[in-house]
C-alpha cells in the first residue's frame, strides 16, 4: 500500500491509557513509520494539549463537559486507600452512572458534538484516503458517518470493540433507549465500508444480522508494559487484576470455587486488585476467608503490574457474561507467561478459546461439576511448569503492533483505494 492520508477518530487516544486507546496509539505510530500521514481527533484530558504533533501524528483533542467530573470520581475510586472509603465513593459513583444513563447514545455525545467543529475544519483543508472510527464509545462512529457524508469517495472503517446494542448485557444508557440503540447500530453498520471487531463471535453476529460481507476480526494488542515474568521461587498464591461488575464480570462463581478449593488446600492465598467496589457484597459472603485467604487491594497503575505479578505464582481471570466481549487483559495475561486459571460463566467463552491455544491455562467452567473443577485445579497447580520465554514470544507474535497493523492494512486493501 502506497503512502496514504488517514483520519482516525475515537474518544480514547494518547495520552489515554485504556486498552483500545493504547492499541490505536501504537497502530497509528506504525502507520507513520510506514510513511502514511495520520490525523487524529480524540478527547482532551487534564494536562494534555488541545493540539499537538506527537511522533509525527497530528492530534486534535476536543473537550467534554463531563470529563472533569469523571476524572474526579475515578481518582476517588482508584486512588490509594479508596477501598477504605468504598461506601461513600460507591454511592457517588452509582449516582453518577445513573445520570449518565439518561444521555443518548452515551455520555460522549457531548465530545462528539464539539468534535464536529474540529472535523469540519480539518476536512475543509485536507482530503483523506481513509477514515477510521473506533468504539467504545459508539458515538465515535457518528463522526465517521459525518466524515463519509462530507467526502463520499473516502473509505470508512468502523472498528468496534464491543457490540452497542446486539447482545450487550450492560448498555451505556437506559433500557427504554433500546429501539434507538438498535436503530443506530444498524444504521452505522449499513453505511460503513468495512467493519473490524475483536473476536469471531461478534463477526458472526454482525454478518448474520446485518448481512455484512466486508468484516474481519482484529484482536487486541499486547500492552507495551507487559513482559515475560521470570520464575520467582518466593512467589506464592493467586492474583486477579482488573475491574469487576455485578452483571458483566461477577466474581460469584469464582469465589464459590475458591471456597471449595480452600477446604482442600488450607493455606493458599487469593488476591484481588483493582476496581472491586461494585461487587463487594459478593466478597462479604465469604467473610470467614477475608484477610486470611482472600485479600482485597486497591487499583495498581499499569507501570507497576510486572512487579506485582512477580509476587504470585498464578494469574486468575474472570470471564464476561457475554461471548461477544473479549477483555484485552487476557492478551496481557498470556504475555506474562504465568500459569492462568480462567473462571468461565458461559459456553463458548472467547477468553477460554484463546487461552486453550497457549497451553499454560486452565478453564474452570460454571457448568461443570464443582468437585471435578477442584480436582482439576489442584492437579493444574501441582503439575504446571509454565512456558519458556521463547515459547511465549512465539505465541504473542500475532498480537504485536506490526501484525495487528498488517490486518488493518489488509482491510484497506479489501475496500480499495479512494477514487480520484
C-alpha positions as CSV (number, residue, x, y, z in Angstrom):
1,X,0.0,0.0,0.0
2,X,1.4,3.4,-1.1
3,X,1.5,6.5,1.1
4,X,-2.0,7.4,2.3
5,X,-3.6,10.1,4.3
6,X,-5.6,8.6,7.2
7,X,-8.0,10.2,9.7
8,X,-8.6,8.4,13.0
9,X,-11.4,9.3,15.4
10,X,-12.1,8.0,18.9
11,X,-12.6,9.3,22.4
12,X,-9.5,7.4,23.6
13,X,-6.1,8.1,22.2
14,X,-2.7,9.1,23.6
15,X,-2.2,10.0,26.5
16,X,-5.3,8.0,27.5
17,X,-4.2,4.5,28.8
18,X,-7.4,2.4,28.3
19,X,-6.6,-0.7,26.2
20,X,-8.3,0.4,23.0
21,X,-6.5,3.8,23.2
22,X,-3.1,2.0,23.6
23,X,-3.9,-0.2,20.6
24,X,-4.7,2.6,18.3
25,X,-1.9,4.8,19.5
26,X,0.5,2.0,18.6
27,X,-1.2,1.3,15.2
28,X,-1.1,4.9,14.1
29,X,2.6,5.2,15.1
30,X,3.3,2.2,13.0
31,X,1.4,3.9,10.1
32,X,3.7,6.9,10.5
33,X,6.7,4.5,10.3
34,X,5.3,3.1,7.0
35,X,5.2,6.6,5.5
36,X,1.5,7.4,5.9
37,X,0.1,10.8,7.1
38,X,-2.1,10.5,10.2
39,X,-4.6,12.9,11.7
40,X,-6.4,12.1,15.0
41,X,-9.5,13.5,16.7
42,X,-9.8,12.4,20.3
43,X,-10.8,13.6,23.7
44,X,-9.0,16.2,25.8
45,X,-7.9,15.2,29.3
46,X,-6.4,17.2,32.1
47,X,-2.8,18.1,31.4
48,X,-3.0,17.4,27.6
49,X,-2.9,20.0,24.8
50,X,-5.8,20.7,22.5
51,X,-3.5,20.3,19.5
52,X,0.0,18.7,19.2
53,X,2.1,16.8,16.8
54,X,3.3,13.7,18.6
55,X,5.6,11.2,16.9
56,X,4.5,12.6,13.5
57,X,0.8,12.2,14.3
58,X,-1.3,15.4,14.2
59,X,-3.6,15.1,17.3
60,X,-6.7,17.4,17.8
61,X,-8.4,17.0,21.2
62,X,-12.0,18.0,21.9
63,X,-13.3,18.8,25.3
64,X,-16.1,17.0,27.1
65,X,-18.1,18.8,29.9
66,X,-18.3,15.5,31.8
67,X,-14.5,14.8,31.7
68,X,-13.6,16.7,34.9
69,X,-16.4,15.0,36.8
70,X,-15.5,11.6,35.5
71,X,-11.8,12.2,36.4
72,X,-12.6,13.3,39.9
73,X,-14.8,10.2,40.6
74,X,-12.2,7.9,39.0
75,X,-9.5,9.4,41.2
76,X,-11.6,8.7,44.2
77,X,-12.4,5.2,43.2
78,X,-8.9,4.2,42.1
79,X,-6.7,6.3,44.4
80,X,-4.7,4.5,47.1
81,X,-6.8,3.8,50.2
82,X,-10.0,4.0,48.2
83,X,-11.3,0.7,49.4
84,X,-11.4,2.0,52.9
85,X,-13.8,4.8,51.7
86,X,-15.7,2.4,49.5
87,X,-19.2,3.1,50.8
88,X,-19.3,6.9,50.2
89,X,-17.4,6.5,46.9
90,X,-19.7,3.7,45.8
91,X,-22.8,5.9,46.4
92,X,-21.3,8.8,44.4
93,X,-20.3,6.5,41.5
94,X,-23.7,4.9,41.5
95,X,-25.5,8.3,41.3
96,X,-23.1,9.5,38.6
97,X,-23.6,6.3,36.5
98,X,-27.4,6.7,36.7
99,X,-27.2,10.2,35.5
100,X,-25.0,9.2,32.5
101,X,-27.6,6.6,31.5
102,X,-30.1,9.4,30.8
103,X,-27.9,10.5,27.9
104,X,-28.3,9.0,24.4
105,X,-26.5,7.4,22.8
106,X,-23.8,7.7,25.5
107,X,-22.1,10.4,27.6
108,X,-19.5,11.0,24.9
109,X,-22.1,12.6,22.6
110,X,-21.0,16.0,24.1
111,X,-17.5,15.2,23.0
112,X,-18.7,14.3,19.5
113,X,-20.7,17.5,19.2
114,X,-17.6,19.6,20.0
115,X,-15.5,17.3,17.7
116,X,-17.8,18.1,14.8
117,X,-16.4,21.6,14.5
118,X,-12.8,20.3,14.6
119,X,-13.7,17.6,12.0
120,X,-15.4,20.2,9.7
121,X,-12.3,22.5,9.7
122,X,-9.9,19.6,9.1
123,X,-11.9,18.3,6.2
124,X,-12.1,21.8,4.6
125,X,-8.3,21.8,4.4
126,X,-7.5,18.2,3.8
127,X,-8.6,15.3,1.7
128,X,-8.3,11.8,3.2
129,X,-8.0,8.4,1.6
130,X,-9.3,6.5,4.6
131,X,-11.0,7.4,7.9
132,X,-11.3,5.0,10.9
133,X,-13.7,5.5,13.8
134,X,-13.3,3.3,16.9
135,X,-15.7,2.4,19.7
136,X,-16.1,2.3,22.7
137,X,-17.8,4.8,22.8
138,X,-20.1,4.1,19.9
139,X,-20.6,7.8,19.5
140,X,-17.3,7.9,17.7
141,X,-19.0,6.3,14.7
142,X,-21.3,9.3,14.3
143,X,-18.1,11.3,13.4
144,X,-17.2,8.6,10.9
145,X,-20.6,8.8,9.3
146,X,-20.4,12.6,9.1
147,X,-16.9,12.5,7.6
148,X,-18.1,9.9,5.0
149,X,-21.0,12.2,4.0
150,X,-18.7,15.1,3.7
151,X,-16.4,13.1,1.3
152,X,-18.3,10.1,-0.2
153,X,-15.2,8.9,-2.1
154,X,-13.2,8.5,1.1
155,X,-13.3,4.9,2.5
156,X,-14.6,4.4,6.1
157,X,-13.7,1.6,8.5
158,X,-15.6,1.2,11.8
159,X,-13.5,-0.6,14.5
160,X,-15.9,-2.0,17.1
161,X,-14.5,-3.3,20.5
162,X,-17.9,-4.4,21.9
163,X,-21.5,-4.5,20.4
164,X,-23.5,-1.4,21.1
165,X,-27.0,-3.0,21.2
166,X,-27.0,-6.6,20.0
167,X,-26.1,-9.0,22.8
168,X,-24.8,-6.2,25.1
169,X,-25.7,-7.2,28.7
170,X,-24.8,-3.7,30.0
171,X,-25.8,-1.0,27.5
172,X,-24.5,2.6,28.1
173,X,-28.0,4.0,28.6
174,X,-31.4,3.3,29.8
175,X,-33.3,0.2,28.6
176,X,-36.1,2.5,27.2
177,X,-33.5,3.6,24.6
178,X,-33.3,0.0,23.3
179,X,-35.1,0.7,20.0
180,X,-32.9,3.7,19.4
181,X,-29.8,1.8,20.2
182,X,-30.8,-0.9,17.7
183,X,-31.5,1.6,15.0
184,X,-28.2,3.4,15.5
185,X,-26.1,0.2,15.4
186,X,-27.9,-1.0,12.3
187,X,-27.6,2.5,10.6
188,X,-23.8,2.7,11.2
189,X,-23.1,-0.9,10.1
190,X,-25.2,-0.5,6.9
191,X,-23.3,2.7,5.9
192,X,-19.7,1.8,6.7
193,X,-17.4,0.4,4.0
194,X,-15.7,-2.1,6.3
195,X,-16.1,-3.4,9.9
196,X,-13.4,-4.8,12.2
197,X,-14.2,-6.5,15.5
198,X,-12.2,-8.1,18.3
199,X,-13.5,-11.7,18.2
200,X,-15.0,-14.1,15.8
201,X,-18.3,-14.3,17.6
202,X,-19.0,-10.6,17.0
203,X,-18.0,-11.1,13.4
204,X,-20.6,-13.9,13.0
205,X,-23.2,-11.9,14.9
206,X,-22.9,-8.9,12.6
207,X,-22.5,-10.9,9.4
208,X,-25.8,-12.8,10.1
209,X,-27.9,-9.8,11.5
210,X,-26.7,-7.1,9.2
211,X,-25.6,-9.1,6.1
212,X,-22.1,-7.5,6.3
213,X,-19.7,-9.1,3.9
214,X,-16.7,-6.8,4.4
215,X,-15.8,-7.6,8.1
216,X,-12.9,-9.2,9.8
217,X,-11.5,-9.9,13.3
218,X,-8.6,-7.9,14.6
219,X,-7.6,-8.9,18.1
220,X,-6.5,-6.7,21.0
221,X,-2.8,-5.6,21.1
222,X,-0.4,-6.8,23.8
223,X,0.5,-4.0,26.1
224,X,4.0,-2.4,25.9
225,X,4.1,-2.6,29.8
226,X,3.7,-6.4,30.0
227,X,6.7,-8.6,29.7
228,X,7.6,-12.2,30.5
229,X,7.7,-12.8,34.2
230,X,10.7,-14.7,35.4
231,X,10.2,-17.6,37.7
232,X,10.4,-16.5,41.4
233,X,10.9,-19.2,44.0
234,X,9.4,-16.9,46.7
235,X,6.2,-16.3,44.7
236,X,3.0,-17.8,46.1
237,X,-0.7,-17.6,45.7
238,X,-3.1,-16.4,43.0
239,X,-3.8,-12.9,41.8
240,X,-6.6,-11.2,39.9
241,X,-6.1,-7.7,38.5
242,X,-8.9,-5.7,36.9
243,X,-12.4,-4.4,37.2
244,X,-15.4,-6.4,38.5
245,X,-19.0,-5.7,37.5
246,X,-22.2,-7.1,39.0
247,X,-23.6,-8.0,35.6
248,X,-20.8,-8.3,33.1
249,X,-18.0,-9.7,35.3
250,X,-19.4,-11.0,38.6
251,X,-17.0,-13.0,40.8
252,X,-19.7,-15.1,42.5
253,X,-18.8,-18.4,40.7
254,X,-15.0,-17.8,41.1
255,X,-15.5,-17.2,44.9
256,X,-17.7,-20.3,45.3
257,X,-14.9,-22.3,43.6
258,X,-12.2,-20.7,45.7
259,X,-14.1,-21.5,48.9
260,X,-14.3,-25.2,47.9
261,X,-10.6,-25.2,47.0
262,X,-9.7,-23.7,50.3
263,X,-11.5,-26.5,52.1
264,X,-8.9,-28.8,50.4
265,X,-5.9,-26.5,50.4
266,X,-6.0,-24.6,53.7
267,X,-3.0,-22.3,53.4
268,X,-3.5,-20.9,49.9
269,X,-3.9,-17.2,49.2
270,X,-6.1,-15.4,46.6
271,X,-5.5,-11.7,46.0
272,X,-7.8,-9.3,44.1
273,X,-6.6,-5.9,42.9
274,X,-8.5,-3.2,41.1
275,X,-11.9,-1.7,41.0
276,X,-13.9,-4.1,43.1
277,X,-16.4,-1.8,44.8
278,X,-19.4,-2.8,42.8
279,X,-19.0,-6.5,43.8
280,X,-18.0,-6.1,47.5
281,X,-21.3,-7.8,48.6
282,X,-20.1,-11.0,46.9
283,X,-16.9,-11.0,48.8
284,X,-18.7,-10.3,52.1
285,X,-20.5,-13.6,51.7
286,X,-17.1,-15.2,52.5
287,X,-16.2,-13.1,55.5
288,X,-14.6,-16.1,57.2
289,X,-11.9,-16.1,54.5
290,X,-11.4,-12.4,54.1
291,X,-7.9,-11.2,55.2
292,X,-7.0,-14.8,55.9
293,X,-7.1,-16.5,52.5
294,X,-8.9,-13.9,50.3
295,X,-7.4,-10.4,50.2
296,X,-8.8,-7.2,48.5
297,X,-6.4,-4.5,47.3
298,X,-6.6,-1.1,45.6
299,X,-6.0,-0.3,42.0
300,X,-2.5,-0.8,40.7
301,X,-1.0,1.5,38.0
302,X,-0.1,-0.3,34.8
303,X,3.6,0.5,35.2
304,X,3.7,-1.5,38.4
305,X,2.0,-4.6,37.1
306,X,5.2,-6.5,36.4
307,X,6.4,-6.1,39.9
308,X,3.0,-7.1,41.2
309,X,2.8,-10.3,39.0
310,X,6.3,-11.4,40.1
311,X,5.0,-11.8,43.7
312,X,2.5,-14.5,42.7
313,X,2.6,-17.9,41.1
314,X,-0.7,-17.9,39.2
315,X,-3.0,-15.4,37.5
316,X,-6.8,-15.5,37.8
317,X,-9.2,-14.3,35.1
318,X,-13.0,-14.0,35.5
319,X,-14.8,-14.3,32.2
320,X,-17.5,-11.9,31.0
321,X,-21.1,-13.0,30.8
322,X,-21.2,-12.3,27.0
323,X,-19.3,-14.3,24.4
324,X,-19.3,-11.2,22.3
325,X,-16.9,-9.3,24.6
326,X,-13.2,-10.2,24.7
327,X,-11.3,-8.4,27.5
328,X,-8.0,-7.1,26.4
329,X,-6.5,-8.2,29.7
330,X,-6.4,-11.8,28.6
331,X,-3.8,-11.0,25.9
332,X,-1.6,-9.3,28.6
333,X,-2.0,-12.2,30.9
334,X,-0.7,-14.6,28.2
335,X,2.3,-12.3,27.6
336,X,3.4,-12.7,31.2
337,X,4.0,-16.4,30.7
338,X,2.4,-17.1,34.1
339,X,0.0,-20.0,34.5
340,X,-3.6,-18.8,34.3
341,X,-6.8,-20.0,36.0
342,X,-9.8,-18.8,34.0
343,X,-13.3,-18.9,35.5
344,X,-15.8,-19.1,32.7
345,X,-19.5,-18.5,33.3
346,X,-20.8,-19.2,29.8
347,X,-20.3,-21.7,27.0
348,X,-18.0,-20.7,24.2
349,X,-16.2,-18.2,26.3
350,X,-13.9,-16.2,24.0
351,X,-11.2,-16.0,26.6
352,X,-11.2,-19.7,27.1
353,X,-10.8,-20.3,23.3
354,X,-7.7,-18.1,23.2
355,X,-6.2,-19.5,26.3
356,X,-6.6,-23.0,25.1
357,X,-4.1,-22.3,22.4
358,X,-1.4,-21.1,24.7
359,X,-1.0,-24.3,26.8
360,X,-0.5,-22.8,30.2
361,X,-4.0,-22.1,31.3
362,X,-6.9,-24.0,32.9
363,X,-10.6,-23.3,32.3
364,X,-12.9,-23.8,35.2
365,X,-16.5,-23.9,33.9
366,X,-19.5,-22.8,35.9
367,X,-21.5,-25.5,34.1
368,X,-19.0,-28.2,35.3
369,X,-19.1,-30.4,38.3
370,X,-17.7,-28.5,41.3
371,X,-15.7,-31.4,42.7
372,X,-14.2,-32.1,39.3
373,X,-13.3,-28.4,39.0
374,X,-11.5,-28.5,42.3
375,X,-9.6,-31.7,41.3
376,X,-8.6,-30.1,38.0
377,X,-7.4,-27.0,39.8
378,X,-5.3,-28.9,42.3
379,X,-3.7,-31.0,39.6
380,X,-3.0,-28.0,37.5
381,X,-1.3,-26.1,40.4
382,X,0.7,-29.3,41.2
383,X,1.9,-30.1,37.7
384,X,2.1,-26.9,35.6
385,X,5.6,-25.9,34.7
386,X,4.9,-22.8,32.7
387,X,6.3,-21.9,29.3
388,X,9.8,-20.6,28.4
389,X,10.4,-17.0,27.3
390,X,10.9,-18.2,23.7
391,X,7.6,-20.1,23.7
392,X,5.7,-17.1,25.0
393,X,7.4,-14.8,22.4
394,X,6.3,-17.1,19.6
395,X,2.7,-17.3,20.9
396,X,2.4,-13.5,21.3
397,X,3.8,-12.6,17.9
398,X,0.4,-12.3,16.3
399,X,-0.6,-9.7,19.0
400,X,2.3,-7.4,18.3
401,X,1.8,-3.9,16.8
402,X,3.3,-4.8,13.4
403,X,1.0,-7.8,12.8
404,X,-2.1,-6.0,14.1
405,X,-1.4,-3.1,11.8
406,X,-1.0,-5.5,8.9
407,X,-4.6,-6.7,9.5
408,X,-5.9,-3.1,9.3
409,X,-3.8,-2.5,6.1
410,X,-5.5,-5.7,4.7
411,X,-8.9,-4.1,5.4
412,X,-7.8,-1.0,3.5
413,X,-6.8,-3.2,0.5
414,X,-10.1,-5.1,0.7
415,X,-12.2,-1.9,0.2
416,X,-9.8,-0.5,-2.4
417,X,-8.3,3.0,-2.8
418,X,-10.2,6.3,-3.0
419,X,-11.4,7.2,-6.5
420,X,-9.8,10.4,-7.7
